[in-house]
Amino acid sequence: MEEILADPARHIGRTYELTGPRSQDIAAMASEVSATLGRPVCYTDVPLQEWIDDDLRPLGLPDHAFQHISTMARLHAEDRYDRKADGAEQVTGRFPSGVAGYVRASPSLFSL
């Protein structure tokens, strides 16, 4: 977030939870993306280790990136991000747009 880079001193020692404006699991996020795009988008629960072995590891990422992404995936699998938090609003001073707003603002990421 550019706000932190613009004024880093006020953020030293702070921790921000950036999970979003409402509690929402991955299936609900897929449903919201689907509604926003006006086409089917589904979430498929792939076992974590299978995803790591079959999809992540073959990318050949540097170890630090591999560890970070696999840790984030594990935390998602444990529903650690399915909660409401206001960290983004604390940092930016703006209410976060949520999943639908992100999809609308980034259409090229969701084109077929």
N, C-alpha and C positions, 0 to 999 in steps of 0.2 A: 504494500500500500504506500503510495507516494507520500501520504500524510506523515508517516513515520520517518521517511527519509528527509522530508522537509524540516522536521523538528524532532530529531531523535532523542534529545535530552529528556523530554517529558515522558518518554516511553520506557526509559531505563528501569529495569526491575519489574516491569508490568507483564502480566500474562493476559492475553486476550483469547477468549473462546470464540472461534469463528464458525460456529455451526449453523447459524441462520436465525431468521425471525420467528420460526416455529419448529416444533418437533416434527420430524418427518423421516420415515424410513425410506430405503432405496426403492421399494416397490411404489410407494406414493410419489416419489420424485419422478420415476419413469412415467407414471400416469399423468403427472403435471406436464412433463415434457411432451407427451403424446397429445394432450389437449391443446397445448400451445402451438404445436406444429400442425395439428389437424391430421395426423397420421399415426398409425400404431407404433408405439415404442414399448418394448417389454423389458422387464428385468428377469434375468435368469440367474439363479443362485448356483454358481459354480463352486465346488469345494475349494477352500483357500489353497491347500497344498497343490491341488491339481492345477489351479490357475498359475501359481508361482512356477511350477515345473514346466507347464506346457506353453504358457504365454509370456510370463515375465522373464524368466531365466534366459530363454533364447534371444532376447534383445541384446544381450552382451553389455549391459550397463556397467559403469564403474561401480565398485562395491558399495560406496557410500550412497549412491542413488538407488541401487538395488535394495539395500537395507531400509532406506527411508520409505520407498514405495511399498515394500512388503510389510513393513510395520504399519503404515497407513491402512493397507488392505486388511490386516489383522484387526486393527481397531474398528474398522467398518464392520467386519464380520461379527465382532463382539457388540455391535450396536452402540459403540461409545460416542458416535456423532449424532445419534437420534435424540437430540435435545435442543431446546431453545436457548439461544445465547445472544447477547447484545454487543459483543466485542467489536464487530464491524461498525456499528453505529457509534460506539465509544471513540473509535479511532477517527472515523471520517466525519462524524456529526450528521450523517444522513442515514435514514432508515434503509436497510438493504432491500434490494429489488426482489430477492427470492429467486427460485428456480425459473419461473415463467419470465420474469424480467431479464434474467441472464440469457435465456434462450432467445427472447425478442431482440436483445442488444447484440447478439453474436450469431446471426443467422448462418453465416458461412461455416460455422463449426458443426452445423446440423443439416447441411445439404447432403443429398444423396449422390 
